[in-house]
Amino acid sequence: MKRIILATLFCIFSGSVFAADPLPSWNDGAAKQSLIAFVTKVTTAGSPDFVPPDERIATFDNDGTLWSEQPAPVQLFFALDRVKALAPQHPEWNAREPFASLLKGDLNTARAGGDHAILDLVMATHTGMTDDEFEQIVKDWIATAKNPKTGKLFTDMTYQPMIEALAYLRANGFKNFIVSGGGIEFMRPWAQRVYGIPPEQVVGSSIKTKFEWRDGKPVLVRLPELNFNDDKGGKPVGINQHIGRRPLMAFGNSDGDQQMLEYTQGGGGARFELLVLHDDAAREFAYGPARGLPDVKLGAFTSALDAHAKKDGWTVVSMKSDWNIVFPTDIVAVDILLQPDAVMLEHAAANNARLLSVYPKGFALDETHTPHITMLQCFVRKADLTSLYAAEEKVLAAAHVNAMKLEASKLYYIAAGGGLGVAGIVAQTTPELRKLQADIIAAAAPFNLRAGPIGAFTAAHDNPAVDAALIDYVSKFEQIGAGEHFNPHVSTGNAPTAYLDQMMVEPFEPFTFSPAGAAVYQLGPFGTAAKKLVQWDLKK
């Protein structure tokens, strides 16, 4: 079932741009306008600045640009926990810095040693195991690790405006890369789940590895020796080595990103450079020392960098002024749907039973697969749910939905890979139903974020590719599931395509049914309507 829905998601994606506000978490202002204006001019055919899709490369620093890096970079906390776990095997660490300070919980003293101290930590805690073993260690740690200042999961401290920017660029044919001073093997295990950026599009610092055989298996073993430092002047080098194209857009937040932005700007033609200024102590952290903000040891945005950005025309984003939301932890992915009457339910149940008899591994229609017609899927702030419900209730009441007469016109299925397909009963699209969907989308528009994290769903998946595909699908729903692409249907099960092909040529007797209710569900794994949030009885 997992493979089926993942393949289905990939099959129906389109490369269209966002029709509505692509950056709803960005306040209207110069920063937002400059980003949208640049993307528009380089992706509009016939524009003098048009850039072909294969040249649309965007690079993003990670710490402080895509997620929070205070009170210390996330990988430093990972190293701290590794030191604690390995300390019983290394009694000498009690008298050796930076280990001694870390074991006492004194992070500031440990950081005072600068890059050399951090390198010592990495060499001692990130090596000796195979690449596969290290990947599992990182996955296990990142699943539960929390920021000591906020108590939030580190993965919940990504920046929602930047998540939207990533989605916006993907929708406009850009290929997004992380280019970070952090460890490449530390970021790759979770970057796709958190940002939708696959492992092969992550560039970072690395240690040396060697090939050997262990327990009869060929492996790569991590060695206590630095291979490449992907920071400052190393970033353009890493970009050239890993990507092979100069970026069209570059995003950063500190002195460590300056050379990447300079390298991007030096490419000629239209280019875009952006820096995030952390000036919001109330919602995140405030540090510079540019513009009189507090100084920090790592991730500094200096006055010299600020002046450089102004001189070269780089966009500087004020977190305090330019973003109306910072973190995505209060976001939910929803499905606004119609619930069919008993007539459709009876036909759907019969169809589901038939499919299960042929393919018992398929899904049954139950509470986690309730029959419905999806009208809209989107990301919404939890704080806006009550307002969303009120807006949609007005639309549904005015449309007299329960009086609609819909005709089930045919069976259909979507080939989903592996010789299987997802089947359903199609309802003929009527002008009334199309208008209802348009009104539902319009009512949700003030609350639709059009991008969100996997945490907005009831649960994540074991496969990061599924997470990324599902996020993209919901982000693009208005482009791929509405208007001329609207395909009202009730999914009824899955089976081998050879069997479904036979079903499709069988006579289908149309029948009439009506919507009996409507609801908003929180989306779950694989895009299922998993958790009912509110329901309306349209018969009243």
Phi, psi and omega in degrees: 000321179300314182296324181298307186289323177300313180297322179298317179301314181294324183295326188258006176295152171228164183262024185286157179276167178288133180276327181257192181302114183279347185229063185293340178275359176262130174291148176297129182174186186298320183296310180296316181297321181293322179294311181294319180297320180294312181299320181298314185286332181270352180247358181269116179300136181094345177290142178297343180257010183302136179237128179301150183305323183289351177256003182273087181251129176237131180245139183232125164298158181259292184296120179085351179248315178255331175214169187291143180241011180244149008283357175198158177304144186302321183295335177292323176292325175299315179297322178300314179293327176292322177299315180297320181291326184265351186305320180301336179273353185224074180299337180294341180294338181296341181240013184234128177275150004273004185296319183300316180293319180297319180293338176270357182082013182265084184291324183297316179294321179298321181286339182297340179286354176069206185299325182296318180294318180295321178297320177301318180297315182297315182297325184278334189246348185248008188232171178097342180252174176281165177301318180296320179294319179295320178302317180292323177300315180295314181300316180296320183289312186294338182293334184232351186292138184234151175291127184293339180276320186258339184076004179270153171303142177303323181288348174268001180252030168284159182267116181304318178300326179283328173300319177294320179297318177300314180295319180298316180292318177302317181295340180252025171083012178274150172253116185268135177236142166272131174231100192229153172286348177290168183291131182296321180284341175284324184275325187301325183296337185233355186297324181290319179295319187276320186243350187076019180253115184290163185305323183289352178251026176245124178242130181200182177291153184214158172252166182284150176230161175223150179273135173202172178257130176229126180053039177077011181236141176283128184221166170253127182254134183277128185255151180280059181211129181293133177262313183204135177256106185269061180223153179052239181294344177287338183295312176300324178296315179297321178299314180296319182289318187267325187258315179082006175224145175285135182297150172272330179223145178219138184233132179209192180208359187211178178302331180293348181256354187303314183294327177295319179290323177296317179298320178296311182296331183285000183282349182082158182072192181290127178220159183223131179230137183220139176237138176265124177259122182272093183234027185235084181292335183288320185257338178217251177219153177243121179201154183224252016272012178302150175058031176077011180281159180301148179275157178221159180284320182237139178082028184289137171251097188277165176296326178296320178293320179299316179293321179298317180298318180295317182296320185266003176077025177284149177279128176248121181266122171274114179303323183290319187263329189263346181244127178270351172215147181252300185258149185267015186291343181256035182243143179230141176268125187237156174238115175267119193221162173256140178256121185286163181280184185297331181297309179294321181300321180295315179294319180296319180295319179295319179294319180296318179298320179296315181293321179294329179292332179271323184225084185300340180282354180289177183268145175266153176280112182211200183296332180268353175224057183290133180299134182195167172245115179287130176257326180199138168239137183197172175258135183222145172293140177301324180295340181263359185300316181299318178293322177298314180302315182297318181295318182288327179298321177297318179298313183294320180294319182291333184275350183050055189300322184294344179273352180294140174248112182253144180252121172285116193256337183189168169268159176207166169208158175247123175298131188236016178087157179067020180077013182243164177214156175258124186253163178191178178250125184269134172263133181296131180287127178248160176303323181293319181290321179295319178294321179299316179297317179299320180291322177296317179295318180295320180293329180276346187307317181295344185247353186280114182277338177063012172193150180190176183265170177293338177294348178284346178267168182293334179198156176270182180246166175288335184256114180301332180295326177293316178304310183297319180295318181293317178300315179297319181299312181293321179299326185257012189304319182298331181274330187249351183228012183228172179061232181291345179264002181294125180229080183297127183201163174242114179291138186237351179151189179218157184194170176301142183296330178299319178289319181295325176300321178294319179298322185295333182268355177288150177300137177242125180267110181301152176216159182255139177215173180225155170292134179258340181197175176217157183203165169241125179245149167279134180287145179244195179306139178064021175078016179285151173282095196264326186223117181288128179258319178204151181219144177238134175270106186285354180280343182283000000 
